[in-house]
Every structure is written in structure tokens, then in C-alpha cells.
């Protein structure tokens, strides 16, 4: 019995690597364990999503909490880039343009036609996103995420 539990945890860990910002992606498992926190509900959600094939169905049909216009992105790359380029991002965000914002938009999957609105939204919310001189990369990403979620057009790019 312990081997089965260990296998389920290992499979859950593998599937969670590809999950979105909420760690479990979309699908029946994410809906069943929605709102629960901790390792066990996350493992159960990703295991259910991965083993039953319902996540694929949900994405193709736009059901089970899945969307058909989702963007695949790496939150690890986003975190590493943000952490390594905080000063450049802050500078470019304050003026609403620049190379670091272009890279940020690329990492977040922002389509070229949406980039001017993306840059403008970040510039307008600069003081909230960079709320202090010792803000962390995680706080900056959370601030960007909150900014995007407030904009109906840009919400699809929220991490």
C-alpha cells in the first residue's frame, strides 16, 4: 500500500511541474479540491487531472475550469528573470517601455497587439507593483498579476 501512495505522490509531483500558477491546472481534480490548501489536496488534484485525461477534455471543450485561450508559460523563468533584472524592470516600468518590459511580456506570453496596453497598465500601477525599495521578485510578480487581473482585456495574461 505504501508503494501505491509513493507512486501517486511522485506522479503528482511530475504533473505539478507543468501546472499553472495555482499549482494544479484545470480539470476535474482542480474543481473537486478547489479552495483547499496543503500538499495532499494539490497532489490529489493534479493526480486526478493527469490520470483521468479530463484536463485534455476540459481544455479542448472549454469546460472543467479550463480555457481554450490559455497561455503556456514558465513561472520559474519569470521568477528568475524578474529577480535578476529588478532595477531594469523598475526603470522601464516607470517610463512604460523598454527592453526589460519586452522580455517580461515575452515570458508572460503577451501577444504583440496587447503589449502597448500591457506596458501602459504596468506604468500606471508602478507605485503599487514597486511598493518599496526592498520589494522582492515574488512581490513584483504578484503586483503585476493583480494589475493584469483588474483589466478585463489583460486578465488572460495573469500568472
C-alpha positions as CSV (number, residue, x, y, z in Angstrom):
1,X,0.0,0.0,0.0
2,X,2.8,2.4,0.8
3,X,4.3,1.9,-2.7
4,X,1.0,3.0,-4.3
5,X,0.9,6.1,-2.2
6,X,4.6,6.9,-3.0
7,X,3.8,6.4,-6.7
8,X,0.8,8.7,-6.5
9,X,2.9,11.4,-4.8
10,X,5.7,11.0,-7.4
11,X,3.2,11.2,-10.3
12,X,1.6,14.3,-8.7
13,X,5.0,16.0,-8.3
14,X,5.7,15.3,-12.0
15,X,2.4,16.7,-13.2
16,X,2.6,19.7,-10.8
17,X,5.8,20.9,-12.6
18,X,3.6,21.7,-15.7
19,X,0.7,23.2,-13.7
20,X,-0.3,26.8,-13.8
21,X,0.1,29.4,-11.0
22,X,-2.4,27.7,-8.7
23,X,-0.2,24.6,-8.9
24,X,-3.0,22.3,-10.1
25,X,-4.0,23.5,-13.5
26,X,-7.6,23.0,-14.6
27,X,-9.7,19.9,-14.7
28,X,-12.0,17.8,-12.5
29,X,-9.4,17.3,-9.8
30,X,-8.9,21.1,-9.5
31,X,-12.6,21.6,-9.2
32,X,-13.1,18.9,-6.6
33,X,-10.4,20.1,-4.3
34,X,-10.9,23.8,-5.1
35,X,-10.2,26.1,-2.2
36,X,-8.3,23.5,-0.2
37,X,-4.7,24.2,0.7
38,X,-1.8,22.0,1.5
39,X,0.2,19.3,-0.2
40,X,-2.4,16.5,-0.1
41,X,-5.2,18.3,-1.9
42,X,-2.7,19.6,-4.5
43,X,-1.4,16.1,-5.1
44,X,-4.9,14.7,-5.3
45,X,-6.0,17.4,-7.7
46,X,-3.1,17.0,-10.2
47,X,-3.2,13.2,-9.9
48,X,-6.9,13.3,-10.8
49,X,-6.3,15.8,-13.6
50,X,-3.5,13.8,-15.0
51,X,-4.6,10.2,-14.7
52,X,-8.2,10.5,-15.9
53,X,-7.4,12.6,-19.0
54,X,-10.1,15.1,-18.1
55,X,-7.7,18.0,-18.3
56,X,-7.3,17.4,-22.1
57,X,-11.1,17.2,-22.5
58,X,-11.5,20.4,-20.4
59,X,-9.1,22.4,-22.5
60,X,-10.5,21.2,-25.8
61,X,-14.1,21.8,-24.7
62,X,-13.6,24.9,-22.5
63,X,-15.1,23.2,-19.5
64,X,-13.9,21.9,-16.1
65,X,-12.4,25.3,-15.3
66,X,-10.2,25.2,-18.4
67,X,-10.0,27.8,-21.1
68,X,-9.2,27.4,-24.7
69,X,-7.1,30.5,-25.0
70,X,-4.7,29.7,-22.1
71,X,-1.0,30.6,-22.4
72,X,1.7,28.1,-21.5
73,X,4.4,29.9,-19.5
74,X,7.2,29.1,-17.1
75,X,6.7,30.8,-13.8
76,X,10.2,29.6,-12.9
77,X,11.7,31.5,-15.8
78,X,9.6,34.5,-15.0
79,X,10.8,34.5,-11.4
80,X,14.4,34.1,-12.3
81,X,14.2,36.9,-14.9
82,X,12.4,39.2,-12.6
83,X,14.8,38.6,-9.7
84,X,17.8,39.1,-11.9
85,X,16.5,42.3,-13.5
86,X,14.6,44.2,-10.9
87,X,16.3,47.5,-11.4
88,X,15.9,47.4,-15.2
89,X,12.3,46.3,-14.9
90,X,11.6,49.1,-12.4
91,X,13.2,51.7,-14.6
92,X,11.4,50.6,-17.8
93,X,8.1,50.1,-16.0
94,X,8.3,53.7,-14.6
95,X,8.5,55.0,-18.2
96,X,6.2,52.5,-19.8
97,X,8.6,51.0,-22.3
98,X,12.0,49.3,-22.7
99,X,13.8,46.1,-23.4
100,X,13.2,44.5,-19.9
101,X,9.4,45.0,-20.3
102,X,9.6,43.5,-23.8
103,X,11.3,40.4,-22.3
104,X,8.8,40.3,-19.4
105,X,5.9,40.4,-21.9
106,X,7.5,37.6,-23.9
107,X,7.9,35.4,-20.8
108,X,4.3,36.1,-19.9
109,X,3.0,35.2,-23.3
110,X,1.6,38.7,-24.0
111,X,0.7,38.9,-27.7
112,X,2.2,41.8,-29.7
113,X,-1.1,43.5,-30.2
114,X,-1.7,43.6,-26.4
115,X,1.8,44.9,-25.5
116,X,1.0,48.6,-25.6
117,X,-1.9,48.1,-23.1
118,X,0.3,45.8,-21.0
119,X,3.1,48.4,-20.8
120,X,0.6,51.2,-20.0
121,X,-1.1,49.2,-17.3
122,X,2.2,48.4,-15.6
123,X,3.3,52.0,-15.8
124,X,0.0,53.2,-14.3
125,X,0.4,50.8,-11.4
126,X,4.2,51.2,-10.9
127,X,3.8,52.6,-7.4
128,X,1.7,49.6,-6.3
129,X,3.9,47.0,-8.0
130,X,7.2,48.5,-6.7
131,X,5.7,49.5,-3.4
132,X,9.0,49.8,-1.5
133,X,12.8,49.8,-2.2
134,X,13.2,46.3,-0.8
135,X,10.4,44.7,-2.8
136,X,11.1,41.1,-3.8
137,X,10.7,39.5,-7.2
138,X,7.7,37.5,-5.9
139,X,6.0,40.7,-4.7
140,X,6.6,42.3,-8.1
141,X,5.2,39.3,-9.9
142,X,2.2,39.4,-7.5
143,X,1.7,43.1,-8.2
144,X,1.9,42.5,-12.0
145,X,-0.6,39.7,-11.6
146,X,-3.0,41.9,-9.6
147,X,-2.7,44.6,-12.2
148,X,-3.5,42.3,-15.0
149,X,-6.4,40.7,-13.2
150,X,-8.0,44.1,-12.8
151,X,-8.0,44.7,-16.6
152,X,-10.6,42.6,-18.4
153,X,-8.6,42.5,-21.6
154,X,-5.2,41.7,-20.0
155,X,-6.6,39.3,-17.3
156,X,-5.8,36.3,-19.5
157,X,-2.1,37.0,-19.1
158,X,-2.2,36.9,-15.3
159,X,0.1,34.4,-13.8
